[in-house]
Amino acid sequence: MRIAQKIRSLPPSATLAVNAKAQELAAQGRKIISLAVGEPDFPTPEHVCRAAKDALDHGFTRYTPVPGIPALRQAVAAYFGGVASQELPMEATMVSNGGKHALYNLLQALLDPGDAVFIPAPYWVSYPPMVQLAQGEPVIIPSSLENNFLLSPEDLERTYPPKARVLLLNSPSNPTGCHYSQDELDALIGWAMERDVFVISDEIYDQLVYPPARPSSAVRWWIKFPDRVAVVNGLSKSMAMTGWRIGYVLAHPDLIKAMVRIQGQSTSNVCSIVQKAALAALSGPMESIGRMREAFVRRRDLALATICSWPGVKCPKPDGAFYLFPRMDAFFSKTMPDSAAMCTRILEKVGVALVPGAAFGDDRCVRFSYALDDETLLTALELVRNALDRGVN
Ligand SMILES: Cc1ncc(COP(=O)(O)O)c(C=O)c1O
């Protein structure tokens, strides 16, 4: 079977590979705890589910406009506008099948072959392949754990490639949980604006920022430079709606039109029922987010204290999302020389699934998700520690 070259060179998703291995072991009767999850362990709020049921009961089951029903686009515009206390036009928004799909559409609409996209590492696994699919060239900018995996304009300047077209920022970050303050984000975007580099700000974890840190956003920059900034967000993380597939973007109306053309020739509108649920999520009560945030702060503190007590392990304190990204290379050995070997050993020996740091651009680290209850989390961490001890001996 001949498969297109651009697909053959696409790496398989590391997170899916870990989950497949974990499922294989579970099918053999092994008890597996997954710390590889990328979704909140909370239910979608009841009022959101009710809105979906109502949509179904009222027969709201037909095609909708490709960029989304106007009421939802208005709610999305109001969400983005709320960040800057300013009204924004719905023509600058559209909804897609998840933040991932919004990013995909954006990159397809923006990139010409060979255009370079700056991607700070550690990065979310899907960024480089998405850039590749849009025929762009990912340019990875390393960061250091000592600086909380955050970059400065000087770091960007050092790696500034010719044909730089886009800078892809993500705060709070998957996989590190580290987060740019508004001042830090402003410095990076200001640098990009001066060099005519387009900024995509992936703010999917914006509701999961932990005090005293505060959410930061590129929305004000979009208002100033609407043709050079786009902001991506969605409801997967904030409203525990990963399976519903709903994300959205704020961008120049001309760029939105280009993205609508792409989406119109591929997936068309997001599921009509999901759009009604998303409308309820954006315009209804938000208390569930606060409860989720409190639980994540507690678990972050528990997991961080445990992991940092392991010999040679270093991990910055994340200000958001639900991941820890510690440096684990102190445990590397001849038989366990990298993060993939480490994760395989931990999974096989003690049944805990983790994602190798190599998948996120830093092979010295491993990603731990703490989106599961306190007791299971602590049990899993103890098991990991046991596996590592055995690995060393
Ligand atoms: C950094 C980041 N951006 C975007 C997404 C996309 O989420 P979704 O497509 O579920 O909205 C994820 C999901 O894991 C993510 O971690």
The ligand as an SDF file (V2000), in Angstrom:
LIG
                    3D

 16 16  0  0  0  0  0  0  0  0999 V2000
   -1.3000   22.6650   24.7000 C   0  0  0  0  0  0  0  0  0  0  0  0
   -2.5300   22.0920   24.1220 C   0  0  0  0  0  0  0  0  0  0  0  0
   -3.1240   22.7540   23.1170 N   0  0  0  0  0  0  0  0  0  0  0  0
   -4.2340   22.2840   22.5390 C   0  0  0  0  0  0  0  0  0  0  0  0
   -4.8220   21.1100   22.9770 C   0  0  0  0  0  0  0  0  0  0  0  0
   -6.0450   20.6610   22.2400 C   0  0  0  0  0  0  0  0  0  0  0  0
   -7.1170   20.3300   23.0130 O   0  0  0  0  0  0  0  0  0  0  0  0
   -8.5130   20.0460   22.3240 P   0  0  0  0  0  0  0  0  0  0  0  0
   -8.3050   19.7290   20.9040 O   0  0  0  0  0  0  0  0  0  0  0  0
   -9.0730   18.9040   23.1010 O   0  0  0  0  0  0  0  0  0  0  0  0
   -9.3110   21.3060   22.4930 O   0  0  0  0  0  0  0  0  0  0  0  0
   -4.2330   20.3790   24.0180 C   0  0  0  0  0  0  0  0  0  0  0  0
   -4.7770   19.0900   24.4630 C   0  0  0  0  0  0  0  0  0  0  0  0
   -4.1660   18.2900   25.1080 O   0  0  0  0  0  0  0  0  0  0  0  0
   -3.0720   20.8890   24.6150 C   0  0  0  0  0  0  0  0  0  0  0  0
   -2.4670   20.2670   25.6380 O   0  0  0  0  0  0  0  0  0  0  0  0
  1  2  1  0
  2  3  1  0
  2 15  2  0
  3  4  2  0
  4  5  1  0
  5  6  1  0
  5 12  2  0
  6  7  1  0
  7  8  1  0
  8  9  2  0
  8 10  1  0
  8 11  1  0
 12 13  1  0
 12 15  1  0
 13 14  2  0
 15 16  1  0
M  END
$$$$
